[in-house]
């Protein structure tokens, strides 16, 4: 995960491999019918993250995360989360530096949201790997979108919005 150049291609025109990995992720979400919409400027990013945000696709991911966690004994859960934290915490500084380098904005709140999304996928992917559970590989597919240098923003009005 440290090798990923987080958000390195935000705002750039899409390439075929962007669309391919986003479609794989959408299929894992059960959203094959979503049209992909790429946004190319920060005003659109702000609009979709603050105004037109639809939490529905986050709910699908959260349900998948909860299904994974159900396979852990409640008494082991705290230790398991500490172990995940040991993996994820070192990523925070790396991710934030990458966000500051690639997200052409002085808006600290927006930078923190972008970094938070990247760190969340690190947690989700690590959880998926650690539990070696059948989760349809949702989080590894989401990580591939970030590996492309993209930032998946939200689903809105039958579209999946990507920066």
TAJONOR-V826921 format. One record per pair of residues at least 12 apart in sequence whose C-alpha atoms are under 8 Angstrom apart, sorted by the first residue. I is the first residue (numbers start at 1). GAP is how many residues later the second one is. Records with the same first field share a line. If there is no record, write none. Layout:
I: GAP  GAP
This chain:
1: 90  121
2: 89  92
4: 142  143  145
5: 93  142  144
6: 89  92  93  96  112  140  141  143  144
7: 91  92  95  96  139  142  143  144
8: 90  94  140  141  142
9: 93  139  140  141
10: 30  92  93  139  140  141  153
11: 28  29  30  152
12: 28
13: 25  27
14: 24
17: 131
18: 127  130  132
19: 17
21: 120  123  124
22: 14  119  120  123
24: 117
25: 113  116  117  120
28: 108  109  110  113
29: 28  31  32  109
33: 125
34: 124  125  126
35: 123  124  125
36: 123  124  125  126
37: 122  123  124  125
38: 123  124  125
39: 122  123  124
40: 123
41: 122
42: 62  63
45: 108  118
46: 64
48: 105  106  113
49: 104  105
52: 104
53: 101  102  103
54: 100  101  102
55: 99  100
56: 99
57: 97  98
61: 77
64: 71
65: 59
68: 59  60  63  65  67
84: 39  42  43
87: 39
88: 31  34  35
91: 28
92: 23  27
95: 20  23  24
96: 15  16  19
99: 12  15  16
114: 37
118: 28
121: 18  21  22
122: 21
124: 15
125: 14  15  18
128: 12
150: 12  13
151: 12
